[in-house]
Amino acid sequence: MIHRSPLPDVEIPAVLPRTALLGPDRLDPVPVDPDDVVALPYSSGTTGGPKGVVLTHRNLVVNVEQQLATSPLGSGEVLVAVLPFLHIYGMQVLMSRGLHGGATVVTLPRFDLARYLRVHQEHGVTRAYVAPPIVLAPARHPMVRQYDLSSLRKVTSGAAPLSADPARAASARLGCEVVQGYGMTELSPVSHTTPAGDFVPGSVGVGLPDTETRIVDPATGEDAEEGADGEIWVRGPQVMKGYRNNPVATALTLDDQGWLHTADIGHVGAGGTCSWSTGSRS
């Protein structure tokens, strides 16, 4: 049998300063170089074994700033965070970007449709960053009509392809833009996103600031014809340092000119928007 001592009968303030719990700061500042490693998330893509992705302070800070330059956030924005913060998508797009931008971030321990919709209504969620299954559930389920989602202005889907027709259907049902972004752990994680008002069904949007994109014919290694499918290559300050203790995998993914070979297939369409098909990171 487990015995628990009763809580003391004292009034506990709603918020305690950190120093009240841990005491005054006694740590000396540690010098940090922008190229020091700060995160080591593991990524196996769709086929390969797990690889430690070496990400630096520069990678993560720059990518947050890149995202905010394209899709600004402010104190009036409310984000719902149902994606785990231990994953690069949740950590960077929701936690780091949301807090740095001054937004309110409402967290959920897991996805439950009724609870997810209730949070939108109770907190006035303005933006949702999710994966395709979470886009499709509220778009198709009749429960959506029971909740007020009028504050929602934009839903951004990532981590897997979302085709044009489901995006249109979700947009019509939710009454807001339902767009895509593109990225991967090796890109800290975002390289492409869709700014407000620039929705192109089926597209993942345009490259972030200081981000270059190439579409390369896998058979020839040359740039593909305009509008043709090819492997997506990305170069920019958000590209990882490499794979931890795995020089072979690093050499296969990062070339000597700094291009990250994503192993995903896509093309560049009108207005420079990029579209992609199924991912095949290995």
N, C-alpha and C positions, 0 to 999 in steps of 0.2 A: 504494500500500500504506500502511496506517495503522500507525504504530509507537507503542506505548504504553510509557512508562517503568515499570519495576517499582515496586511499592509499597515504601516503606521498611520494614525489619524492626523495627518498634516495636510495642509493645503499646498498643492503643487502648481506652480504657474504653468500656463499653457506653453510658453516658450522659455527655454533655459539657454543662456549664453554658453558657448563651448567652454569658456574659462571656468564657469561654475561647476562643470563636470570634470574637467581635466586639470584645472589649475592654470596659472598664468603661463604664457608661452616661455619656454626655456630653451628652445632649439635655435641653434645658430643657422643663419641662412645658408643654403647650399647653392653654389654656383651651378647654373644650368646653361649648357650650350644648345643652340637651336637644333643641332644634329645629334644630340643625345637621344637614346632610345627611351620612349615613355610608355609604349604599349606593345604587347606581343600577342595579338589575337591569332588564333589558329584557324586556317581556312583549308578545306579540302576540295572546294569546288563541287562538281557533280560526279567526278570519277576518281580522283587521285586520293592519296593518303594525306593525313593532316600535315600542314606546313606552318611553321611559325612566321607570321608576317611582321617584319621589323618596321615599326612606325616611330618616327621621331617627333619631338616637340614641334618642329617646323611643319611636318606633314599635317598634324592635327590642327594646329592653330591656323595655318593657312587655309585648310579646307573649310573650317568654320567661317572664316572671313569671306571666302569665295561664295559660299552658300548665301550668306547674309547680303552680299553685294547684289546677288541675283534675285533673291526673295527676302526682302527686309522683314524683320520682326520688331515689334515694339511692346510696350507694357500693356497695350490693349488686346494683345493676342493671347489666346488660350489654346494650348496643345493638349491632345490626349495621347498618353504614352502607354501603349499596350505591348510594344516591342521591348524585349529585355535589354537593359543597359549593358549587359555583358557582351552583347553582340555589337559590332561596329556601327550598324545602322542606328540602333537605339542610343548607343553611347554618344555618337557624333551629331546625328541629325536632330534627335529629340533633346537629350540631356545637355550636351555642351553648347549646341547652337541655340536651343531654346533659352537656357539660362543666360548665356552671353548676350542674346538679343533682348533680354528683359521680359520675356513672355512668362505667363503662368503655365507650368507643366503639371498636368493631372495624371497621376500614375495609376495603373491597374496591374494586379499581380498576374492576370491571365486574361485571355479573350473569352468573354461571355456576352452574347449579343444583347440581352436585356440590360445587363449592367453597363455595357459599352454605350448603348443608346441613352440610358438614364444619365450617365455622366455628361453626355453632350447637352442634354436638356438642363440639368441642374447647374452646370458650370459655364454654359454658353460657349462651348468649344467652337473656335473659329477655323482651326486647321487640324487635319488628321494626316499622319504619315504612317502608312500601313503596307502590307503585302497584298497581292491580288485576292486571296481568299477572303480577307477582311473587307475588301471593296465589294465583292460579289454578295456577301451575306446580307448587309443592309440594303443592297440594291434590289434583292429579290424577295426578301422575307416580308410578309404582311405586317409583322410587328412594328416596322418602321413607322407606319401611319399613327401609332399610338403616342409618338414622342414628337416634341417640338425641336426640330433641327435647323430652325431658320437662321441661327447664328453662324452656321457652317458655311465658310466661303470657299474652301479649297480642300480637296483630298488629293494627296500625292501618293502614288503607289510605286514600290521598288522591290528589289530582291528577286523578281521573276517577271517575265513578260506579261503585259496586260493588253490584249488585242483591242482593236478599235471599237467593235460592236459592244462588248461589255462596258467599256469606258463610257460610251455614249448613253447606254441604258442606265448606268449608275448615276451619271450626271443629271439625266432627266428626272430620275427618281428622287435624288437628294437635293436638287435645285442649286447645284454649284458645279464648278469645274472639277473634273476628275482626271488628273494628269499623271504622267510617269516621270521618273528620273532614272538615271543609270549610274552604276558604279559597282564596286566590289571592295572587299577588305583591303586589297592591294592598292586601292586608290583613296583610302582614308575617310570615307569610302566613295565620295561623289565626284563624278566627272561631268555629267550632263543633267540638266534640270529644265523644267518648263516654267518660265516666268508667268505671272498673272496676265491673262488676256491673250496669251500666245499658244493656246491649246490647239494641237494638231492631232487628231485621233490616230492612235497607233505609234506616235512618235515619243521618244524619251526627251525631247527638247533640244537645247543647244548646249555647247560646251561652256563650262564655268569660266570666269576670267582667268587669264594666264594658262589656259588649257588648250592643247593642240590635239586634233583628231585626224587620224589617217584611216582610210579604208583600203586594205591591201589584199590583192588577189593571192590566195594561199598557194595556187599552183605556180605562179611566176615570181612572187615576192615583190612585185611592182604595184604601184597604186592602181586600184581598180578604176574602170571607166565611171564617169559621173552617173550616179543613180544606181550603179550595179552593187550587188552584195559582195562583201569581202570581210576579212578579219578586221575587227576594230582595234586600232592601236591608239594609245593615249600617252601624251607627254605633258608633264606639268609638275609644280612643286608639291602636289599631293601624292605623287607616286612613291611607293614604299622604297625603303633602303635595300630590301632584298629579303630572302627567306633565311631564317636562322639556321646556321650550320648546314646549309644545303646549297652549295655553290652550283651544282648541276641544275637544279630547278631554277635558281636565280638566273643563270646564263640562258636558259631556255625561254624565260619570261621577259627579262630586261636586256635590251641590246646595248651596245656601247655608245649609242647616241641618246640614251635615256628613254627610248620608247618602250612602254609596257605592252606586250603582245597579249591581249585579253583572252584569245581563243574563242571569243564570241563573234557571231556573224551578224552584220548589219549593213546599212547603207545611209548615205546622206541625201536627203530630199530637198524640196523647195525651202528656201530661206535658211538653209544650213541646218535644218533639224535632222536629228539622227534617229533611225529606227533600228531595232535589233530583233533577232529571232531567239531560238533557244540557246541558253548558255552551255558552255562545255569546258569550264575551267578544270584543269587536271593537275 
